[in-house]
Amino acid sequence: MSQELFVVNNVWMMVSIFLVFIMHLGFASLESGLARSKNTVNILFKNSMILPVGLITYTLWGFSMMYPGDAFAGGFFGFSGFGIPLPEGGETSAYNEGYTFWTDFLFQGMFAATAATIVSGAVAERVKLGAFMIFSIVFVGICYPIVGMWKWGGGFLDALETPFYDFAGSTLVHSVGGWGALAGILMVGPRIGKYVGGKVKPIQGHSMPLATIGVFILWLGWFGFNGGSVLSADPGAVSRVLVMTSLAAASGAIGAFFVSYGLFKSSDLSMVLNGILAGLVGITAGADMMGVVDSVVIGLVAGSLVVLGVMFFDKLKIDDPVGALSVHLICGIWGTLAVGLLGDLAGVDQVISQLIGIGIIGAFSFVFAFVLWFVLKITSGIRVSEVEEIEGLDMHEHKMHAYPDINAPAYEVTRLENGYSTAETKKKATVTANN
């Protein structure tokens, strides 16, 4: 490989790192916009901590678990030691498709924290901050590297006769996060007032502009998420992936619009936004293997599924404030299965391999997360008190407001200290419960 090509590949991979990095701002904006204003600081804090904690965890042991170089235990587990030791040849040597070891590590590290970010929005507005951070450390530090190794690190799913295929993580990132989110929601329960008298009470987010900004930042970041997963600057492969990614996002929005309009007779912005994300999640497993029609079909189906998924989970009284389960779990499964149904790899054998991967990864991730949430629940507890939930986590967990002019008059922690009883506080707080 020429020095010029090496530099071009490495620069493109670094640009992709920047794009994946900015996705964490997108998640923070989207989640906080779809939550109530009294919990904004809490959501921003979690999203601001997930990336630092995830990156340090990935440095200490996660990367060596995910890419051990020699998986053992039948390809189910591998570990090459603590830290990130340089490969043979030193730090500037060509690595994989012609980029440095450091570039590869940072690109993979940016992916790692995304799984916990997905969980953040699903359990928002009622989960204890400390419990969530402990969950994130263990989930990102152990569960994600193990299942990632099964495919991307040369594990048993990659060694199947017809290898399981997940180009950039519809299952290995998004569904893993979705399973963790489902376990968390089941353990923490719905928000106060969400399901009353057998009916679903919509709890509106406080800032649709912020949510919209978040989605478009995520769409931008996906060019690095999928485009960087080509692992080179190959012009044909990268441009194909970027086109298919955009077509799926666009058709996801259209699919979500028509289904939601047909059901609710309204132009629901939140459904369109989640439809964009649904299309992006759906195409992520096979963006390098799809054609134009395939990508549009994947997006249309994903956009339709996200609307039906929101209704399905509400019917089961599974309270997901941001629609993370519908976007990341359902559409992650659909996108992974679509690799065997559409595109260059379509075939019965590939469908079987995709189902095996979806099933095994889903079972492991859900059980791992459920046990972890259960242990946290019986030890430290995972849900804030009723008063804290009604008044908002911002003041109780962080002692500050995101919007002082709006939230400051609410019944803060200091009012408890100044003589209000719990009953009086709850009664007064109901006036501002939906702020």
Secondary structure, 3 states (H helix, E strand, C coil): CCHHHHHHHHHHHHHHHHHHHHHHHHHHHHHHHHCCHHHHHHHHHHHHHHHHHHHHHHHHHHHHHHCCCCCECCCCECCCCCCCCCCCCCCCCCECCCECHHHHHHHHHHHHCHHHHHHHHHCCCCECHHHHHHHHHHHHHHHHHHHHHHHHCCCCCCCCCCCCCCCCCHHHHHHHHHHHHHHHHHHHCCCCCCEECCEECCCCCCCHHHHHHHHHHHHHHHHHHHHHHHCCCCHHHHHHHHHHHHHHHHHHHHHHHHHHHHHHCCCCHHHHHHHHHHHHHHHCCCCCCCCHHHHHHHHHHHHHHHHHHHHHHHHCCCCCCCCHHHHHHHHHHHHHHHHHHCCCCCCHHHHHHHHHHHHHHHHHHHHHHHHHHHHHHHHCCCECCHHHHHHCHHHHHHCCCCCHHHHCCCCCHHHHHCCCCHHHHHHHHHHHCCC
